[in-house]
């Protein structure tokens, strides 16, 4: 699967053509927080299971990251991202 970025624990990587894409950085930081709350083993198991069950676009962890990314880019009401992720895992 072709991706612009990927997260592993508290570190994320983006492909060079996407380095200036602030929305991508935000999206990956949501995943960093998901990793920190779930722990490595739980995150990996859940992520793989969700992708297999729902596909990439339907996977709840991805949907959460994209939803928050969209809020960030739309300049909506400020959101406590850390609490949001914790309350919606």
TIRO-2110 file (N, C-alpha, C; in Angstrom, 1 decimal):
// TIRO-2110
0.8, -1.2, 0.0, N, 1, A
0.0, 0.0, 0.0, CA, 1, A
0.9, 1.2, 0.0, C, 1, A
0.6, 2.1, -0.9, N, 2, A
1.4, 3.4, -1.0, CA, 2, A
0.9, 4.4, 0.1, C, 2, A
1.8, 4.9, 0.9, N, 3, A
1.4, 5.8, 2.0, CA, 3, A
2.4, 7.0, 1.9, C, 3, A
1.9, 8.1, 2.5, N, 4, A
2.7, 9.3, 2.5, CA, 4, A
3.5, 9.4, 3.8, C, 4, A
3.0, 8.7, 4.9, N, 5, A
3.6, 8.7, 6.2, CA, 5, A
3.3, 7.5, 6.9, C, 5, A
4.1, 7.2, 8.0, N, 6, A
3.9, 6.0, 8.8, CA, 6, A
4.4, 6.3, 10.2, C, 6, A
3.7, 5.8, 11.2, N, 7, A
4.1, 6.0, 12.6, CA, 7, A
4.6, 4.7, 13.2, C, 7, A
5.6, 4.8, 14.0, N, 8, A
6.1, 3.7, 14.9, CA, 8, A
6.4, 4.2, 16.3, C, 8, A
5.5, 3.8, 17.2, N, 9, A
5.6, 4.3, 18.6, CA, 9, A
5.6, 5.8, 18.6, C, 9, A
6.7, 6.4, 19.1, N, 10, A
6.6, 7.9, 19.3, CA, 10, A
7.4, 8.6, 18.1, C, 10, A
7.6, 7.9, 17.0, N, 11, A
8.3, 8.5, 15.9, CA, 11, A
7.4, 8.2, 14.6, C, 11, A
7.4, 9.2, 13.8, N, 12, A
6.8, 9.0, 12.5, CA, 12, A
7.7, 9.5, 11.4, C, 12, A
7.4, 8.9, 10.2, N, 13, A
8.2, 9.2, 9.0, CA, 13, A
7.3, 9.7, 7.9, C, 13, A
7.7, 10.6, 7.1, N, 14, A
7.0, 11.1, 6.0, CA, 14, A
7.9, 11.1, 4.7, C, 14, A
7.3, 10.7, 3.6, N, 15, A
8.1, 10.8, 2.4, CA, 15, A
8.4, 12.2, 2.0, C, 15, A
9.6, 12.4, 1.5, N, 16, A
10.1, 13.7, 1.1, CA, 16, A
9.1, 14.6, 0.4, C, 16, A
8.4, 14.2, -0.6, N, 17, A
7.4, 15.1, -1.3, CA, 17, A
6.3, 15.6, -0.4, C, 17, A
6.1, 15.0, 0.8, N, 18, A
5.0, 15.4, 1.7, CA, 18, A
5.5, 16.1, 3.0, C, 18, A
6.8, 16.4, 3.0, N, 19, A
7.4, 16.9, 4.2, CA, 19, A
6.8, 18.2, 4.7, C, 19, A
6.3, 19.0, 3.8, N, 20, A
5.7, 20.3, 4.1, CA, 20, A
4.2, 20.2, 4.4, C, 20, A
3.6, 19.0, 4.3, N, 21, A
2.2, 18.9, 4.5, CA, 21, A
1.8, 18.8, 6.0, C, 21, A
1.4, 19.9, 6.5, N, 22, A
1.2, 20.1, 7.9, CA, 22, A
0.0, 19.1, 8.4, C, 22, A
-0.9, 18.9, 7.5, N, 23, A
-2.1, 18.0, 7.8, CA, 23, A
-1.6, 16.6, 8.0, C, 23, A
-0.6, 16.2, 7.2, N, 24, A
-0.1, 14.8, 7.4, CA, 24, A
0.7, 14.7, 8.7, C, 24, A
1.4, 15.7, 9.0, N, 25, A
2.1, 15.7, 10.3, CA, 25, A
1.1, 15.6, 11.5, C, 25, A
0.0, 16.4, 11.4, N, 26, A
-1.0, 16.3, 12.4, CA, 26, A
-1.6, 14.9, 12.5, C, 26, A
-1.9, 14.3, 11.3, N, 27, A
-2.5, 13.0, 11.3, CA, 27, A
-1.5, 12.0, 12.0, C, 27, A
-0.3, 12.0, 11.6, N, 28, A
0.7, 11.1, 12.2, CA, 28, A
0.9, 11.3, 13.7, C, 28, A
0.7, 12.5, 14.2, N, 29, A
0.8, 12.8, 15.6, CA, 29, A
-0.4, 12.2, 16.4, C, 29, A
-1.5, 12.2, 15.7, N, 30, A
-2.7, 11.5, 16.3, CA, 30, A
-2.3, 10.0, 16.5, C, 30, A
-1.7, 9.4, 15.5, N, 31, A
-1.2, 8.0, 15.7, CA, 31, A
-0.2, 7.8, 16.8, C, 31, A
0.7, 8.8, 16.9, N, 32, A
1.7, 8.7, 18.0, CA, 32, A
0.9, 8.6, 19.4, C, 32, A
-0.1, 9.4, 19.5, N, 33, A
-0.9, 9.4, 20.8, CA, 33, A
-1.6, 8.1, 20.9, C, 33, A
-2.2, 7.6, 19.8, N, 34, A
-2.9, 6.3, 19.9, CA, 34, A
-1.9, 5.2, 20.3, C, 34, A
-0.7, 5.2, 19.8, N, 35, A
0.4, 4.3, 20.2, CA, 35, A
0.6, 4.4, 21.7, C, 35, A
0.8, 5.6, 22.2, N, 36, A
1.2, 5.8, 23.6, CA, 36, A
0.1, 5.3, 24.5, C, 36, A
-1.2, 5.5, 24.1, N, 37, A
-2.3, 5.0, 25.0, CA, 37, A
-2.5, 3.5, 24.9, C, 37, A
-2.4, 2.9, 23.8, N, 38, A
-2.6, 1.5, 23.6, CA, 38, A
-1.4, 0.6, 23.9, C, 38, A
-0.2, 1.2, 23.8, N, 39, A
1.0, 0.4, 23.9, CA, 39, A
1.3, -0.3, 22.5, C, 39, A
2.5, -0.6, 22.3, N, 40, A
2.9, -1.2, 21.0, CA, 40, A
2.2, -2.4, 20.6, C, 40, A
2.1, -3.4, 21.4, N, 41, A
1.5, -4.7, 21.0, CA, 41, A
0.0, -4.5, 20.8, C, 41, A
-0.7, -3.8, 21.6, N, 42, A
-2.1, -3.6, 21.4, CA, 42, A
-2.4, -2.7, 20.2, C, 42, A
-1.6, -1.7, 20.0, N, 43, A
-1.8, -0.9, 18.8, CA, 43, A
-1.7, -1.7, 17.5, C, 43, A
-0.6, -2.4, 17.4, N, 44, A
-0.3, -3.2, 16.2, CA, 44, A
-1.4, -4.2, 16.0, C, 44, A
-1.8, -5.0, 17.0, N, 45, A
-2.8, -6.0, 16.8, CA, 45, A
-4.1, -5.3, 16.4, C, 45, A
-4.5, -4.2, 17.1, N, 46, A
-5.8, -3.6, 16.7, CA, 46, A
-5.7, -3.0, 15.3, C, 46, A
-4.6, -2.3, 15.0, N, 47, A
-4.5, -1.7, 13.7, CA, 47, A
-4.6, -2.7, 12.6, C, 47, A
-3.9, -3.8, 12.7, N, 48, A
-3.9, -4.9, 11.6, CA, 48, A
-5.3, -5.5, 11.6, C, 48, A
-5.9, -5.8, 12.7, N, 49, A
-7.3, -6.3, 12.7, CA, 49, A
-8.3, -5.4, 12.0, C, 49, A
-8.2, -4.1, 12.3, N, 50, A
-9.1, -3.1, 11.8, CA, 50, A
-8.9, -3.0, 10.2, C, 50, A
-7.7, -3.0, 9.8, N, 51, A
-7.4, -2.9, 8.3, CA, 51, A
-8.0, -4.2, 7.6, C, 51, A
-7.8, -5.3, 8.2, N, 52, A
-8.3, -6.5, 7.7, CA, 52, A
-9.8, -6.6, 7.7, C, 52, A
-10.4, -6.1, 8.7, N, 53, A
-11.9, -6.1, 8.8, CA, 53, A
-12.6, -5.1, 8.0, C, 53, A
-12.1, -3.8, 8.1, N, 54, A
-12.8, -2.7, 7.5, CA, 54, A
-12.1, -2.1, 6.3, C, 54, A
-10.9, -2.5, 6.0, N, 55, A
-10.1, -1.8, 5.0, CA, 55, A
-9.5, -0.5, 5.6, C, 55, A
-8.5, 0.0, 4.9, N, 56, A
-7.8, 1.2, 5.4, CA, 56, A
-8.8, 2.3, 5.7, C, 56, A
-9.6, 2.7, 4.7, N, 57, A
-10.5, 3.9, 4.9, CA, 57, A
-11.5, 3.7, 5.9, C, 57, A
-11.9, 2.4, 6.3, N, 58, A
-12.9, 2.2, 7.3, CA, 58, A
-12.4, 1.8, 8.7, C, 58, A
-11.1, 1.7, 8.8, N, 59, A
-10.5, 1.3, 10.0, CA, 59, A
-10.7, 2.4, 11.1, C, 59, A
-11.2, 2.1, 12.2, N, 60, A
-11.5, 3.1, 13.3, CA, 60, A
-10.3, 4.0, 13.7, C, 60, A
-9.1, 3.4, 13.8, N, 61, A
-8.0, 4.2, 14.2, CA, 61, A
-7.7, 5.2, 13.1, C, 61, A
-7.8, 4.8, 11.8, N, 62, A
-7.5, 5.7, 10.7, CA, 62, A
-8.7, 6.8, 10.6, C, 62, A
-9.9, 6.3, 10.8, N, 63, A
-11.0, 7.3, 10.7, CA, 63, A
-10.9, 8.3, 11.8, C, 63, A
-10.4, 7.9, 13.0, N, 64, A
-10.2, 8.9, 14.1, CA, 64, A
-9.2, 9.9, 13.7, C, 64, A
-8.0, 9.4, 13.1, N, 65, A
-7.0, 10.3, 12.8, CA, 65, A
-7.4, 11.3, 11.6, C, 65, A
-8.1, 10.8, 10.6, N, 66, A
-8.6, 11.6, 9.5, CA, 66, A
-9.6, 12.6, 10.0, C, 66, A
-10.5, 12.2, 10.9, N, 67, A
-11.5, 13.1, 11.5, CA, 67, A
-10.9, 14.3, 12.2, C, 67, A
-9.9, 14.0, 13.0, N, 68, A
-9.2, 15.1, 13.7, CA, 68, A
-8.4, 15.9, 12.8, C, 68, A
-7.8, 15.3, 11.8, N, 69, A
-7.0, 16.0, 10.8, CA, 69, A
-7.9, 17.0, 10.0, C, 69, A
-9.1, 16.5, 9.7, N, 70, A
-10.1, 17.4, 9.0, CA, 70, A
-10.5, 18.6, 9.9, C, 70, A
-10.7, 18.3, 11.2, N, 71, A
-11.1, 19.4, 12.1, CA, 71, A
-9.9, 20.4, 12.1, C, 71, A
-8.7, 19.9, 12.2, N, 72, A
-7.6, 20.8, 12.3, CA, 72, A
-7.5, 21.7, 11.0, C, 72, A
-7.7, 21.1, 9.9, N, 73, A
-7.5, 21.8, 8.6, CA, 73, A
-8.7, 22.7, 8.3, C, 73, A
-9.9, 22.5, 8.9, N, 74, A
-11.0, 23.3, 8.7, CA, 74, A
-11.1, 24.5, 9.7, C, 74, A
-10.1, 24.6, 10.6, N, 75, A
-10.1, 25.6, 11.6, CA, 75, A
-11.4, 25.6, 12.4, C, 75, A
-11.8, 24.5, 12.8, N, 76, A
-13.0, 24.3, 13.6, CA, 76, A
-12.7, 24.8, 15.0, C, 76, A
-13.7, 24.7, 15.9, N, 77, A
-13.5, 24.9, 17.3, CA, 77, A
-12.3, 24.1, 17.8, C, 77, A
-11.5, 24.7, 18.6, N, 78, A
-10.3, 24.0, 19.1, CA, 78, A
-10.8, 22.7, 19.8, C, 78, A
-10.0, 21.7, 19.6, N, 79, A
-10.3, 20.3, 20.1, CA, 79, A
-9.1, 19.9, 21.0, C, 79, A
-9.5, 19.3, 22.1, N, 80, A
-8.4, 18.7, 23.0, CA, 80, A
-8.2, 17.3, 22.4, C, 80, A
-7.2, 17.3, 21.5, N, 81, A
-6.9, 16.1, 20.7, CA, 81, A
-6.5, 14.9, 21.7, C, 81, A
-5.7, 15.2, 22.7, N, 82, A
-5.3, 14.1, 23.6, CA, 82, A
-6.5, 13.5, 24.3, C, 82, A
-7.4, 14.3, 24.8, N, 83, A
-8.5, 13.8, 25.5, CA, 83, A
-9.5, 13.1, 24.5, C, 83, A
-9.6, 13.7, 23.3, N, 84, A
-10.5, 13.1, 22.3, CA, 84, A
-10.1, 11.6, 22.0, C, 84, A
-8.8, 11.5, 21.7, N, 85, A
-8.3, 10.2, 21.4, CA, 85, A
-8.5, 9.2, 22.6, C, 85, A
-8.1, 9.6, 23.8, N, 86, A
-8.3, 8.8, 24.9, CA, 86, A
-9.7, 8.4, 25.1, C, 86, A
-10.7, 9.2, 24.9, N, 87, A
-12.1, 9.0, 25.1, CA, 87, A
-12.7, 8.2, 24.0, C, 87, A
-12.1, 8.1, 22.8, N, 88, A
-12.7, 7.4, 21.7, CA, 88, A
-11.9, 6.1, 21.2, C, 88, A
-11.0, 5.7, 22.0, N, 89, A
-10.3, 4.5, 21.7, CA, 89, A
-11.2, 3.2, 22.0, C, 89, A
END
